[in-house]
Amino acid sequence: MGFSDRQVADIAAQLPGATQVFRAHKIDFCCGGAVSLASAAEQRGVPLSVIEAQLAALDGSATAVPQDTAALIDHILARYHDTHRRELPELLRLAARVEERHAEHPQVPRGLHAALEEAAGALDEHMQKEEQILFPMMKAGGHPMISAPIGMMRHEHDAHGERLAQLEALTQDCVVPPGACASWQALYVGVRKLIDDVREHVHLENNVLFGRF
């Protein structure tokens, strides 16, 4: 089956490993995934045939997400919620150190600590809403009013996407300047992982979990 007419979000949700291909080409598969692969490839200026070949080469060996709803929620909690909370404090410490010690460097990511602090606060508030309200509803089988919290989470996901774009802009797409110290390098590796993790997180919820309700 060809991929050109299929939505990016649909491919990402059904083909293990596809999200890695999309990240490599900077194709949005979460909040902006409701477009055909052909359109996404054209927007990014990447030959459609290249992306289709890479997708076709996937052998399905990438880890598939759980099919059971309760197990999927537990996977999201362990893989993403716990990971964000564990890794963000160190990123904040590194950002503060780099901005202070390299304040005179022309490529210092000035404002990164503040942007990460805002992202961390918004993520934590968002995850608490899911943990305390939405996920228990889902594990109980749903609720007549569940569309309201789902709609709110989708709206907040869009805001997360805007914050991730800001992080990429502040770090010049997480490319460290020549001669950057170890802290600066570790910071950008961590920010890149955060960006990729949050996009995977949002994709799983928007395109896999929420659609079940």
C-alpha positions as CSV (number, residue, x, y, z in Angstrom):
1,M,0.0,0.0,0.0
2,G,1.3,3.5,-0.9
3,F,1.8,6.2,1.7
4,S,1.4,9.4,-0.4
5,D,-2.4,9.9,0.2
6,R,-2.4,8.7,3.8
7,Q,-2.3,11.3,6.7
8,V,1.0,11.6,8.4
9,A,-0.7,11.1,11.8
10,D,-2.3,7.9,10.6
11,I,1.0,6.5,9.4
12,A,2.7,7.5,12.7
13,A,0.0,5.8,14.7
14,Q,0.0,2.5,12.7
15,L,3.6,2.0,11.5
16,P,6.2,1.4,14.3
17,G,9.3,3.4,13.5
18,A,7.6,5.9,11.3
19,T,7.9,8.7,13.8
20,Q,11.7,8.4,13.6
21,V,11.6,8.9,9.8
22,F,9.3,11.9,10.2
23,R,11.6,13.5,12.9
24,A,14.6,13.1,10.6
25,H,12.8,15.2,7.9
26,K,11.2,17.6,10.4
27,I,7.7,16.5,9.5
28,D,5.2,17.3,12.2
29,F,3.3,14.1,13.0
30,C,1.5,15.2,16.1
31,C,-0.4,18.5,16.2
32,G,0.1,19.1,12.5
33,G,-0.2,15.5,11.3
34,A,-3.7,15.9,9.7
35,V,-2.2,16.3,6.2
36,S,-1.3,13.8,3.5
37,L,2.3,12.6,3.4
38,A,2.6,14.0,-0.1
39,S,1.6,17.5,1.2
40,A,3.9,17.2,4.1
41,A,6.9,16.2,1.9
42,E,6.2,19.1,-0.4
43,Q,6.0,21.6,2.4
44,R,9.4,20.4,3.7
45,G,11.0,20.2,0.3
46,V,11.8,16.5,0.6
47,P,11.3,14.1,-2.3
48,L,8.2,12.0,-1.5
49,S,9.9,8.9,-2.9
50,V,12.7,9.2,-0.4
51,I,10.3,9.2,2.6
52,E,8.1,6.4,1.1
53,A,11.2,4.3,0.6
54,Q,12.3,4.8,4.2
55,L,8.8,4.0,5.5
56,A,8.6,0.9,3.3
57,A,12.0,-0.3,4.7
58,L,10.6,-0.4,8.2
59,D,10.5,-4.0,9.3
60,G,8.2,-3.5,12.2
61,S,10.9,-4.3,14.7
62,A,10.4,-1.0,16.5
63,T,8.5,-1.3,19.8
64,A,4.8,-1.1,19.3
65,V,2.7,0.6,21.8
66,P,0.2,-1.5,23.9
67,Q,-3.2,-2.0,22.3
68,D,-5.1,-2.3,25.6
69,T,-6.3,1.2,26.7
70,A,-5.3,0.8,30.3
71,A,-1.9,-0.6,29.3
72,L,-1.4,2.3,26.8
73,I,-2.1,4.8,29.6
74,D,0.4,3.1,31.9
75,H,2.9,3.2,29.1
76,I,2.4,7.0,28.6
77,L,2.7,7.6,32.3
78,A,6.0,5.6,32.7
79,R,7.6,6.5,29.4
80,Y,6.6,10.2,29.2
81,H,5.2,11.6,32.4
82,D,7.8,10.1,34.6
83,T,10.6,10.9,32.1
84,H,9.7,14.6,31.7
85,R,9.6,15.0,35.5
86,R,12.9,13.2,35.9
87,E,14.9,15.0,33.2
88,L,13.6,18.6,33.3
89,P,15.2,19.7,36.6
90,E,18.7,18.8,35.2
91,L,17.9,20.7,32.0
92,L,17.0,23.7,34.0
93,R,20.2,23.6,36.0
94,L,22.3,23.2,32.8
95,A,20.5,26.0,31.0
96,A,21.1,28.4,34.0
97,R,24.8,27.4,34.1
98,V,25.4,27.9,30.3
99,E,23.6,31.2,30.2
100,E,25.6,32.5,33.2
101,R,29.0,31.2,32.3
102,H,28.8,32.0,28.6
103,A,26.8,35.3,28.8
104,E,29.2,37.0,26.4
105,H,29.2,34.3,23.8
106,P,27.4,35.5,20.6
107,Q,25.5,32.2,20.4
108,V,24.5,31.7,24.0
109,P,20.9,30.6,24.2
110,R,19.7,33.6,26.1
111,G,16.3,33.1,27.5
112,L,16.4,29.3,27.3
113,H,16.2,28.8,31.1
114,A,13.1,30.9,31.2
115,A,11.5,29.1,28.3
116,L,12.3,25.7,29.8
117,E,10.9,26.8,33.1
118,E,7.6,27.8,31.4
119,A,7.5,24.6,29.5
120,A,8.1,22.5,32.6
121,G,5.4,24.3,34.5
122,A,2.9,23.9,31.7
123,L,3.8,20.2,31.2
124,D,3.4,19.4,34.9
125,E,0.0,21.1,35.2
126,H,-1.1,19.4,32.0
127,M,0.0,16.0,33.2
128,Q,-1.6,16.4,36.5
129,K,-5.0,17.0,34.8
130,E,-4.5,13.9,32.8
131,E,-3.5,11.8,35.8
132,Q,-6.3,13.1,38.1
133,I,-9.2,13.5,35.7
134,L,-8.9,12.3,32.1
135,F,-7.0,9.0,32.5
136,P,-9.1,7.7,35.4
137,M,-12.2,8.4,33.2
138,M,-10.6,6.4,30.4
139,K,-9.6,3.5,32.5
140,A,-13.2,3.4,33.8
141,G,-14.4,3.0,30.2
142,G,-15.3,6.5,29.4
143,H,-17.9,9.1,30.4
144,P,-20.6,11.0,28.6
145,M,-18.8,14.3,29.1
146,I,-15.3,13.0,28.3
147,S,-15.1,15.0,25.0
148,A,-14.6,18.2,27.1
149,P,-11.4,17.3,28.9
150,I,-10.1,15.7,25.7
151,G,-10.7,18.9,23.8
152,M,-8.9,20.9,26.5
153,M,-5.9,18.5,26.4
154,R,-5.8,18.8,22.6
155,H,-5.8,22.6,22.9
156,E,-3.0,22.4,25.5
157,H,-1.0,20.1,23.2
158,D,-1.0,22.8,20.5
159,A,0.4,25.2,23.1
160,H,3.1,22.6,23.9
161,G,4.0,22.5,20.2
162,E,4.5,26.3,20.1
163,R,6.8,26.1,23.2
164,L,8.9,23.3,21.5
165,A,9.3,25.5,18.4
166,Q,10.6,28.3,20.7
167,L,13.1,25.9,22.2
168,E,14.3,25.0,18.8
169,A,14.7,28.6,17.8
170,L,16.6,29.6,21.0
171,T,19.0,26.7,20.5
172,Q,19.3,27.0,16.7
173,D,17.8,23.6,16.4
174,C,20.0,22.2,19.2
175,V,23.2,22.7,17.2
176,V,26.1,23.5,19.5
177,P,28.6,26.1,18.4
178,P,32.2,25.0,17.8
179,G,34.2,24.6,21.0
180,A,31.1,24.4,23.2
181,C,31.8,23.1,26.7
182,A,30.5,19.8,28.0
183,S,27.6,21.4,29.8
184,W,26.5,23.2,26.7
185,Q,26.7,20.0,24.7
186,A,24.8,18.0,27.4
187,L,22.1,20.8,27.5
188,Y,21.4,20.6,23.8
189,V,21.3,16.8,23.8
190,G,18.8,17.0,26.6
191,V,16.7,19.6,25.0
192,R,16.6,17.7,21.7
193,K,15.5,14.6,23.6
194,L,12.8,16.6,25.4
195,I,11.5,18.0,22.2
196,D,11.3,14.6,20.5
197,D,9.8,13.0,23.6
198,V,7.1,15.6,24.0
199,R,6.2,15.3,20.3
200,E,6.0,11.5,20.6
201,H,3.9,11.9,23.8
202,V,1.4,14.3,22.1
203,H,1.2,12.0,19.0
204,L,0.3,9.0,21.1
205,E,-2.4,10.8,22.9
206,N,-3.9,12.9,20.0
207,N,-3.7,10.2,17.3
208,V,-4.0,6.9,19.2
209,L,-5.5,7.2,22.7
210,F,-8.0,10.0,22.3
211,G,-9.5,8.6,19.2
212,R,-10.8,5.6,21.2
213,F,-13.2,7.9,23.0
